[in-house]
Amino acid sequence: MELNIIEKLAVIKAVDEVIRMDDMLDVGELDYLTHLAEVLDFDVDLLLQARDVEAVEAIAVIRVMSESKKAFLMRSMTEAANADGVVDEAEIQFIYRVLAAAGISSGD
């Protein structure tokens, strides 16, 4: 997926929040972050920058992304939630809150 730097920060922020929801980093989650880093061509420095992005800024960026990029985000957050083999209620609720705030229908 080809994203500009601002879009990458927003996507990385959302995915990282899903992964860090339970305050534990599982091997599967680390593997997923490594995979996402390869797909989006980013390094740990960009991940750390994404953590500093305000949630409202990330949502504003996501709102104006193309439908294919929004679908990529939705898929990425879902895959991140599944990466440790356990999808908990907090992760599901967070994903739905992000999608709703960004104006993305989960049926898209």
TIGUKOL-600697 format. One record per atom (N, C-alpha, C): residue number from 1; residue in one letter; x, y, z. Coordinates in Angstrom, 3 decimals. Example, Ala and Ser with C-alpha at 12.3 -4.5 7.8 and 13.67 -1.06 7.14 Angstrom:
// TIGUKOL-600697
 resi resn        X        Y        Z
    1    A   13.190   -5.690    7.800
    1    A   12.300   -4.500    7.800
    1    A   13.200   -3.300    7.800
    2    S   12.850   -2.250    7.080
    2    S   13.670   -1.060    7.140
    2    S   12.900    0.030    7.870
//
This chain:
// TIGUKOL-600697
 resi resn        X        Y        Z
    1    M    0.852   -1.175    0.000
    1    M    0.000    0.000    0.000
    1    M    0.891    1.230    0.000
    2    E    0.618    2.138   -0.883
    2    E    1.396    3.370   -1.002
    2    E    0.719    4.480   -0.194
    3    L    1.347    4.874    0.898
    3    L    0.831    5.937    1.750
    3    L    1.868    7.044    1.866
    4    N    1.405    8.293    1.972
    4    N    2.360    9.366    2.233
    4    N    2.745    9.310    3.713
    5    I    3.686   10.117    4.113
    5    I    4.228   10.040    5.467
    5    I    3.159   10.336    6.526
    6    I    2.283   11.280    6.258
    6    I    1.228   11.632    7.211
    6    I    0.246   10.471    7.364
    7    E   -0.114    9.840    6.253
    7    E   -1.010    8.683    6.290
    7    E   -0.350    7.514    7.020
    8    K    0.940    7.303    6.776
    8    K    1.658    6.234    7.476
    8    K    1.598    6.444    8.976
    9    L    1.847    7.676    9.410
    9    L    1.811    7.966   10.841
    9    L    0.442    7.651   11.435
   10    A   -0.621    8.016   10.723
   10    A   -1.978    7.768   11.217
   10    A   -2.279    6.277   11.280
   11    V   -1.906    5.540   10.249
   11    V   -2.153    4.095   10.214
   11    V   -1.320    3.387   11.283
   12    I   -0.059    3.736   11.372
   12    I    0.815    3.124   12.373
   12    I    0.287    3.418   13.777
   13    K   -0.146    4.645   14.017
   13    K   -0.714    5.030   15.318
   13    K   -1.888    4.121   15.665
   14    A   -2.826    3.948   14.746
   14    A   -4.022    3.141   15.010
   14    A   -3.661    1.682   15.260
   15    V   -2.804    1.120   14.425
   15    V   -2.419   -0.284   14.575
   15    V   -1.641   -0.492   15.870
   16    D   -0.731    0.412   16.166
   16    D    0.053    0.306   17.398
   16    D   -0.837    0.377   18.631
   17    E   -1.858    1.212   18.592
   17    E   -2.792    1.297   19.721
   17    E   -3.518   -0.027   19.932
   18    V   -3.896   -0.686   18.847
   18    V   -4.548   -2.000   18.968
   18    V   -3.591   -2.992   19.617
   19    I   -2.360   -3.008   19.150
   19    I   -1.370   -3.961   19.659
   19    I   -1.061   -3.698   21.134
   20    R   -1.000   -2.439   21.520
   20    R   -0.633   -2.094   22.895
   20    R   -1.828   -2.067   23.843
   21    M   -3.003   -2.418   23.355
   21    M   -4.241   -2.362   24.146
   21    M   -4.121   -3.147   25.458
   22    D   -3.469   -4.296   25.429
   22    D   -3.379   -5.129   26.637
   22    D   -2.062   -4.944   27.400
   23    D   -1.280   -3.941   27.016
   23    D   -0.014   -3.619   27.683
   23    D    1.024   -4.735   27.632
   24    M    0.847   -5.665   26.691
   24    M    1.820   -6.746   26.507
   24    M    2.128   -6.878   25.025
   25    L    3.386   -7.128   24.695
   25    L    3.775   -7.339   23.305
   25    L    4.063   -8.821   23.113
   26    D    3.195   -9.478   22.397
   26    D    3.299  -10.902   22.106
   26    D    4.189  -11.103   20.873
   27    V    4.764  -12.277   20.727
   27    V    5.607  -12.589   19.570
   27    V    4.829  -12.402   18.272
   28    G    3.573  -12.842   18.242
   28    G    2.750  -12.681   17.049
   28    G    2.529  -11.219   16.702
   29    E    2.371  -10.386   17.723
   29    E    2.190   -8.954   17.501
   29    E    3.470   -8.314   16.984
   30    L    4.599   -8.732   17.537
   30    L    5.884   -8.235   17.053
   30    L    6.089   -8.639   15.601
   31    D    5.755   -9.888   15.277
   31    D    5.852  -10.352   13.891
   31    D    4.953   -9.524   12.974
   32    Y    3.745   -9.194   13.454
   32    Y    2.834   -8.404   12.628
   32    Y    3.383   -6.993   12.414
   33    L    3.937   -6.391   13.461
   33    L    4.540   -5.062   13.305
   33    L    5.697   -5.095   12.314
   34    T    6.490   -6.150   12.361
   34    T    7.593   -6.309   11.416
   34    T    7.062   -6.419    9.993
   35    H    6.010   -7.208    9.818
   35    H    5.377   -7.345    8.503
   35    H    4.845   -5.996    8.016
   36    L    4.148   -5.267    8.888
   36    L    3.590   -3.973    8.513
   36    L    4.701   -2.989    8.167
   37    A    5.807   -3.048    8.895
   37    A    6.948   -2.172    8.608
   37    A    7.495   -2.439    7.213
   38    E    7.501   -3.691    6.815
   38    E    7.954   -4.026    5.468
   38    E    6.966   -3.537    4.414
   39    V    5.681   -3.741    4.661
   39    V    4.645   -3.342    3.704
   39    V    4.621   -1.825    3.527
   40    L    4.727   -1.099    4.639
   40    L    4.640    0.362    4.577
   40    L    5.998    1.047    4.509
   41    D    7.068    0.278    4.569
   41    D    8.428    0.803    4.509
   41    D    8.672    1.860    5.593
   42    F    8.623    1.402    6.861
   42    F    8.940    2.302    7.966
   42    F    9.855    1.595    8.943
   43    D   10.497    2.403    9.799
   43    D   11.393    1.851   10.812
   43    D   10.899    2.250   12.198
   44    V   11.641    1.846   13.208
   44    V   11.227    2.075   14.589
   44    V   11.100    3.569   14.897
   45    D   11.899    4.408   14.250
   45    D   11.799    5.849   14.488
   45    D   10.421    6.379   14.104
   46    L    9.888    5.903   12.981
   46    L    8.560    6.346   12.555
   46    L    7.490    5.814   13.505
   47    L    7.683    4.603   14.013
   47    L    6.758    4.052   15.007
   47    L    6.730    4.945   16.248
   48    L    7.886    5.362   16.696
   48    L    7.955    6.234   17.871
   48    L    7.323    7.596   17.587
   49    Q    7.499    8.113   16.383
   49    Q    6.849    9.368   15.996
   49    Q    5.332    9.204   15.984
   50    A    4.873    8.062   15.490
   50    A    3.430    7.808   15.426
   50    A    2.818    7.797   16.821
   51    R    3.550    7.299   17.785
   51    R    3.038    7.271   19.156
   51    R    2.825    8.673   19.707
   52    D    3.546    9.652   19.175
   52    D    3.403   11.039   19.617
   52    D    2.272   11.782   18.907
   53    V    1.726   11.193   17.861
   53    V    0.629   11.821   17.126
   53    V   -0.619   11.809   17.994
   54    E   -1.304   12.930   18.045
   54    E   -2.559   13.017   18.798
   54    E   -3.629   12.219   18.065
   55    A   -4.478   11.556   18.820
   55    A   -5.536   10.730   18.226
   55    A   -6.421   11.536   17.282
   56    V   -6.773   12.755   17.662
   56    V   -7.645   13.563   16.797
   56    V   -6.969   13.902   15.480
   57    E   -5.653   14.073   15.503
   57    E   -4.919   14.334   14.263
   57    E   -4.927   13.098   13.367
   58    A   -4.711   11.940   13.967
   58    A   -4.713   10.698   13.192
   58    A   -6.079   10.466   12.567
   59    I   -7.144   10.689   13.330
   59    I   -8.500   10.502   12.817
   59    I   -8.766   11.467   11.668
   60    A   -8.334   12.712   11.802
   60    A   -8.536   13.703   10.736
   60    A   -7.860   13.263    9.444
   61    V   -6.676   12.695    9.558
   61    V   -5.960   12.197    8.371
   61    V   -6.709   11.009    7.768
   62    I   -7.118   10.087    8.608
   62    I   -7.814    8.885    8.141
   62    I   -9.111    9.253    7.435
   63    R   -9.826   10.252    7.938
   63    R  -11.102   10.673    7.340
   63    R  -10.971   11.033    5.858
   64    V   -9.835   11.608    5.479
   64    V   -9.686   12.078    4.096
   64    V   -8.904   11.101    3.208
   65    M   -8.540    9.958    3.757
   65    M   -7.836    8.961    2.940
   65    M   -8.817    8.339    1.940
   66    S   -8.268    7.770    0.880
   66    S   -9.100    7.094   -0.116
   66    S   -9.757    5.859    0.506
   67    E  -10.805    5.394   -0.146
   67    E  -11.522    4.213    0.356
   67    E  -10.604    2.995    0.425
   68    S   -9.711    2.839   -0.539
   68    S   -8.808    1.681   -0.512
   68    S   -7.831    1.777    0.659
   69    K   -7.410    2.980    1.000
   69    K   -6.515    3.158    2.141
   69    K   -7.262    2.926    3.451
   70    K   -8.517    3.355    3.504
   70    K   -9.338    3.099    4.695
   70    K   -9.559    1.598    4.873
   71    A   -9.783    0.903    3.767
   71    A   -9.959   -0.555    3.837
   71    A   -8.667   -1.214    4.323
   72    F   -7.526   -0.705    3.866
   72    F   -6.238   -1.220    4.322
   72    F   -6.090   -1.018    5.826
   73    L   -6.472    0.162    6.321
   73    L   -6.398    0.443    7.747
   73    L   -7.279   -0.521    8.531
   74    M   -8.518   -0.707    8.079
   74    M   -9.447   -1.592    8.771
   74    M   -8.890   -3.013    8.818
   75    R   -8.367   -3.472    7.710
   75    R   -7.778   -4.816    7.636
   75    R   -6.555   -4.911    8.554
   76    S   -5.728   -3.877    8.558
   76    S   -4.508   -3.887    9.376
   76    S   -4.823   -3.916   10.866
   77    M   -5.816   -3.127   11.286
   77    M   -6.187   -3.142   12.703
   77    M   -6.757   -4.502   13.102
   78    T   -7.546   -5.094   12.229
   78    T   -8.122   -6.410   12.506
   78    T   -7.031   -7.469   12.597
   79    E   -6.082   -7.433   11.668
   79    E   -4.969   -8.384   11.696
   79    E   -4.118   -8.182   12.950
   80    A   -3.924   -6.931   13.353
   80    A   -3.152   -6.654   14.575
   80    A   -3.861   -7.230   15.796
   81    A   -5.177   -7.088   15.840
   81    A   -5.947   -7.633   16.969
   81    A   -5.841   -9.151   17.025
   82    N   -5.755   -9.781   15.872
   82    N   -5.668  -11.243   15.794
   82    N   -4.243  -11.769   15.945
   83    A   -3.270  -10.909   15.916
   83    A   -1.865  -11.331   15.855
   83    A   -1.416  -12.170   17.040
   84    D   -1.990  -11.927   18.204
   84    D   -1.582  -12.697   19.385
   84    D   -2.474  -13.904   19.631
   85    G   -3.428  -14.133   18.729
   85    G   -4.309  -15.290   18.844
   85    G   -5.515  -15.071   19.743
   86    V   -5.584  -13.893   20.365
   86    V   -6.704  -13.584   21.257
   86    V   -7.207  -12.182   20.937
   87    V   -8.449  -12.095   20.477
   87    V   -9.063  -10.791   20.236
   87    V   -9.977  -10.502   21.412
   88    D   -9.625   -9.470   22.175
   88    D  -10.469   -9.187   23.334
   88    D  -11.444   -8.049   23.037
   89    E  -12.398   -7.897   23.920
   89    E  -13.472   -6.920   23.737
   89    E  -12.932   -5.499   23.613
   90    A  -11.908   -5.164   24.369
   90    A  -11.331   -3.814   24.329
   90    A  -10.768   -3.509   22.936
   91    E  -10.125   -4.490   22.323
   91    E   -9.589   -4.294   20.972
   91    E  -10.719   -4.074   19.963
   92    I  -11.750   -4.877   20.062
   92    I  -12.891   -4.741   19.149
   92    I  -13.534   -3.372   19.313
   93    Q  -13.768   -2.964   20.542
   93    Q  -14.385   -1.658   20.789
   93    Q  -13.517   -0.522   20.277
   94    F  -12.208   -0.628   20.485
   94    F  -11.301    0.410   20.000
   94    F  -11.363    0.505   18.477
   95    I  -11.309   -0.624   17.806
   95    I  -11.359   -0.635   16.342
   95    I  -12.651    0.021   15.861
   96    Y  -13.770   -0.346   16.445
   96    Y  -15.047    0.262   16.048
   96    Y  -15.080    1.756   16.331
   97    R  -14.491    2.192   17.433
   97    R  -14.449    3.634   17.739
   97    R  -13.628    4.394   16.709
   98    V  -12.486    3.834   16.320
   98    V  -11.647    4.480   15.307
   98    V  -12.394    4.552   13.979
   99    L  -12.988    3.434   13.584
   99    L  -13.715    3.403   12.316
   99    L  -14.865    4.392   12.328
  100    A  -15.625    4.438   13.403
  100    A  -16.753    5.361   13.488
  100    A  -16.282    6.820   13.467
  101    A  -15.245    7.110   14.233
  101    A  -14.725    8.483   14.290
  101    A  -14.197    8.948   12.945
  102    A  -13.670    8.010   12.173
  102    A  -13.122    8.336   10.859
  102    A  -14.171    8.252    9.753
  103    G  -15.395    7.900   10.124
  103    G  -16.459    7.831    9.132
  103    G  -16.376    6.621    8.237
  104    I  -15.810    5.540    8.753
  104    I  -15.654    4.305    7.984
  104    I  -16.700    3.300    8.454
  105    S  -17.464    2.785    7.531
  105    S  -18.439    1.743    7.868
  105    S  -17.721    0.407    7.931
  106    S  -17.945   -0.351    8.991
  106    S  -17.288   -1.657    9.112
  106    S  -17.791   -2.642    8.079
  107    G  -18.852   -2.294    7.371
  107    G  -19.362   -3.141    6.303
  107    G  -18.723   -2.856    4.964
  108    D  -17.796   -1.859    4.893
  108    D  -17.126   -1.495    3.633
  108    D  -16.153   -2.562    3.200
//
